[in-house]
Amino acid sequence: MRIKELIRNGVISCKSIDPITCAVAKMYMHNVGSVLVIDEDGKPAGIFTERDLVRVVAEGISLTRH
């Protein structure tokens, strides 16, 4: 089996300038644990994960922060 065969809904992503709530909402809507973060040129810039969300909440960072 190849990785592409495991991808059901395509790549879930947010732009790097979007608020954290974008990633959280998309993870919830698509029932996934991470979201690809893309830069302004549409290139991958990183991955936002459930673990990142735990850190954000623990550190008291605003979810509307860009």
Contacts in CASP RR format, 6 or more apart in sequence:
PFRMAT RR
TARGET T0000
AUTHOR 0000-0000-0000
METHOD contacts of the structure
MODEL  1
MRIKELIRNGVISCKSIDPITCAVAKMYMHNVGSVLVIDEDGKPAGIFTE
RDLVRVVAEGISLTRH
9 30 0 8 1.000
9 32 0 8 1.000
11 36 0 8 1.000
12 26 0 8 1.000
12 27 0 8 1.000
12 30 0 8 1.000
12 32 0 8 1.000
12 35 0 8 1.000
12 36 0 8 1.000
13 26 0 8 1.000
13 35 0 8 1.000
13 36 0 8 1.000
13 37 0 8 1.000
13 38 0 8 1.000
14 22 0 8 1.000
14 23 0 8 1.000
14 26 0 8 1.000
14 35 0 8 1.000
14 36 0 8 1.000
14 37 0 8 1.000
14 38 0 8 1.000
14 48 0 8 1.000
15 22 0 8 1.000
15 37 0 8 1.000
15 38 0 8 1.000
15 39 0 8 1.000
15 40 0 8 1.000
15 42 0 8 1.000
16 37 0 8 1.000
16 38 0 8 1.000
16 39 0 8 1.000
16 40 0 8 1.000
16 45 0 8 1.000
17 40 0 8 1.000
17 66 0 8 1.000
18 66 0 8 1.000
19 63 0 8 1.000
19 64 0 8 1.000
19 65 0 8 1.000
19 66 0 8 1.000
20 48 0 8 1.000
20 53 0 8 1.000
20 56 0 8 1.000
20 61 0 8 1.000
20 62 0 8 1.000
20 63 0 8 1.000
20 64 0 8 1.000
20 65 0 8 1.000
21 63 0 8 1.000
21 64 0 8 1.000
22 35 0 8 1.000
23 35 0 8 1.000
23 37 0 8 1.000
23 48 0 8 1.000
23 53 0 8 1.000
24 53 0 8 1.000
24 63 0 8 1.000
26 32 0 8 1.000
26 35 0 8 1.000
27 33 0 8 1.000
27 34 0 8 1.000
27 35 0 8 1.000
27 50 0 8 1.000
27 53 0 8 1.000
33 49 0 8 1.000
33 50 0 8 1.000
34 47 0 8 1.000
34 48 0 8 1.000
34 49 0 8 1.000
34 50 0 8 1.000
35 47 0 8 1.000
35 48 0 8 1.000
36 44 0 8 1.000
36 46 0 8 1.000
36 47 0 8 1.000
37 44 0 8 1.000
37 45 0 8 1.000
37 46 0 8 1.000
37 47 0 8 1.000
37 48 0 8 1.000
38 44 0 8 1.000
38 45 0 8 1.000
39 45 0 8 1.000
56 63 0 8 1.000
END
